[in-house]
């Protein structure tokens, strides 16, 4: 996998999942990194979502199935990006646990958000 053809996406929530699908559809190799045990982010815990407060579980199930069936997407759950260094026009990133090195032409940070009270 050449670095210029690989996209590393940090965060496996809705935005990271959609970014992975779009990059893979463009013919790029994708490594989707999620620190939790499963992708989906906060949608895994919500009972309803804006704007119509529908249960997001069906949408999430479909996105997960699309990602799992896409040969251009490698998912690494329970994983963090421990380091990233600029290398030419790309990045050399080290994943933990395991120390796997990813030579990425682009990095997308889709690290999500936290719930808050107003």
N, C-alpha and C positions, 0 to 999 in steps of 0.2 A: 504494500500500500504506500504510494508516494504521498508525502506530506501535503503537497498542494491539492491533492484529491481527497483529503481527509478533513472532516470537520469534527471537532470535539465540542460537545454540548454539555455544559455543567448545569444540572438540574433536570429532573425527570417529571416535573409537574406538567400542567397543560401547555404552557408556553414552550418548554423544552421538547415535549412530545411532538407538538406541531412543527417546531423548527426541524426536528429530526426527520419527520415525514417529508417536508418540503425539500430539504437538502438531499435526501435519498432520491426523491423524484427527479431532481436535477442531475442525477447520476453520480453523486458524490458518496464516498464511504463515510459513515457516521459512527462515532462512538458516543453514546449517551450515558453520562455518569450521574448516578443518583445515590446520595448518602444513605437514604433509608432502605428498607428491605424490599420495597416495591415502588414502581413508578406511580404517578398520579397526584402526588403532592397533597395539598389540602382538600382536593376533591374527594379523596378517600374518606374524609371525615364529615363532609357536609351532607345535610339532609335535603337541601334545596340550593339552587343557584339563580343568580340574577339573569335575565329580567323577569322571568315568569315563575321562579322558585320551584322549578321542576327538579326531580331527583336526578343528579348528574351521573349516577352509576352506569346507566346504559351508554351514554356518550363516552365515558371513561373506558368501559369494557370494549367498545368498538375501537377506540384509539390504541389501547393496549394490544388488541388482536392485530391491527394493521402494522404496528411496530414489530411484534413478534414474528410476523410472517414476511417481513421485508428483509431480503438477504443483504442489503446495503447498510443495515443498522445493527450494531452490536451494543447490547445493553449491559452495563456494569452497575448492578445495585450493591448496596452496602459498601460503596467505594467513594473515595474523595480524591480530588486533585491535590496532591501534596506539594508539588512545585511545578512551575512553568517558566521556561527561559526562552527569550527571543532567539531564534536561529534563522538568520537570513530573512526571508519574507514570511516565515511561519513561526511555530512554537514547538518546543520539545517539552512535553508534559509527563510527569511521573504520577501514576495512580497508586494509591494504597488502599487496602493491603495488597501486597504482592510485588510492588515496584515496577509494574509494567510501564514501558515508555511508549508514548504516543507522539508521533511526528505529525503535527496538525498544521494545515495551511491556514485554518481559521479556528477561532474559539468563540463560542457563543455562551454568554453567561445568562442563564434563565433560572436564577436561584430562588425565585418565589418571593413570598411575603408572609408576614405574620398577622394574625387576627388582632384587632385592637378595639378598645372601648372608647367611645367619644364622650 
